[in-house]
Amino acid sequence: MKLEFAVLGHVAIDHVLTSEGCRVQLGGPPTYASLAAQKLDVALRAVTKIGEDMPKDLEDQLRGLGIDPERHLSRGSRTTRFILDYRRSERRLSVISICDEIGRVEASDLPMTVLIAPVIGEIQKEALGDLMGRSLALDPQGYTRSIGPNGLILPKSWCDEEVLSHVEIYKSSLEELRLVTGVEDPWLGLGRIHELGVKAAIATMGEEGSLLLTGGRRYLVPAYRVERVMDPTGAGDAFISGYISEHLKGEDPLWCSSMGSSIASAVVETKGASIEASKNQLFERAEEVYNKIRKL
């Protein structure tokens, strides 16, 4: 029987704007989590909502990732859609539509390990309450977003100590970490997360790698360098899913972070939700990253 984890969060349709034009592609944590899990021989259960407007080619891609659009269909609703504008030095994110919220869940139907990964605050507090007692991982990106004029995504502070105190693995970007903890220094921020009982607290920094605080020890985990970044979308989702996949196998946080870095590198070197690197190549990349981890 395969190891398995669940992910809560919306599948999305991403409209990606670059200097080359516009691509419409699958997005959202369930998409990239499934992609990572498949490569690492781990099963994934998605708890998500999908609207009636999902194009057939993207529906087929979802099925290939093990996500049945019909099972998660919200009739009368539109799928969550984002515009990701990479034509400036910094990404500009806007939301076009938001699917129905994810409410109460039947925890007994889910695996023991669950990734909470909202994209726009779509997971209701009741759903989180249903998951207490599970081994929880959290990517809070969707809790740190508000919607401004014309759907522009703006940062907002968020901190729910009750939720955080039940989390085992935490991963966010540096900006999201500041919004969650209210402090500028990332190590102080990770320390505050760690003090709430989180066993592994991670802040990702793109090409600069990630910071890992676990067991009271600080580590710098390098990024795996690719020849060219084709599409940075989904790197964070892939990182945490690669981490969880190896965590389920009993690996230590350093190795899990190394695999997260490896999977993220494989995502960014392709366009859209795809990975061309083989499983062997992913493990080779993870080993290279692991050997370069620095204890600080």
Phi, psi and omega in degrees: 000132182290147168295152187210144168223164179248155174229132176255127178157162183283134158294142182232160168252119183258128172259104188262117180259125175226180178296343181271350181131209183239131173246142174249122187214163175293146176211190180091152183305318180301326180297306184285331175294318178296319179300312180293315183298318179301317181296332185254016175060040177240141178275150180227138176248120179267135170243102191210178175227136181230135181277178182280357185262011182293120179299150185300321182295326178284327173300315180297321178295320177299316179299322178296336177269002178087015179249118182272110182302323181297322182296330185251015186289131172254102184294138181083002182245161175257149176295147174299127181232138176237152165254122178249106185260108181258017184280352176251177181295328176244144180296138175247124187245131176227155178248136180262317181209156180229127179285178182298153179292158174265112185263221183302140178237150177271094187300330182295341179272355186255156173296169184289337180254128185226131173262121175266114188217072178289153175252337181208042177068027188279351182267116182288154181300327180298323179295320179296321179298326180293340187264355180299135186103342172276164171277111190254139168244148184226128165243106191275014189309317183288343176277343183257024181236138170235166184251122180259197179302141178058028176079006181297131179278125180242152180285147173215152179285147176208133173203115177239096185295331178297315178293311183300327182291346178258002184269138178263322182233127180239134176220130174208171171284170178299317181296317179295324178299319178296321180291331180279319187259337181079012179238150183279320183290120185295326179291323175295320178297313178297325178297320178295321177295316182299321182295338179280356178112000179291128185281326178226117180245126189232137171238119181271148185227028179063231183293346179273000177094212182214155175258134181234126174243117180210137182060026182077006182249145182256137179222145171254115180259117184289157170281150172277125184281127175254160182296321181207132175277115181269325183199107182285354182300132174088359183298318180294320177296320179293320181302306184293328179287323174296320177300309183297320181302318179282328176300321179297334180275001178089012181284158182279163184301329180293314178293319180300319178294324178296318178291324175301316178297319180296310180298319179299320180296323181290330178287317187285343181272004174234163175267132178080188183276082179206155176227124179265337180295143178281168177300317179299318179296322178297319179290325176296318178297317180298320178296320178296316178297314182304319183288349181251004179296136179248132172275131185253000000 
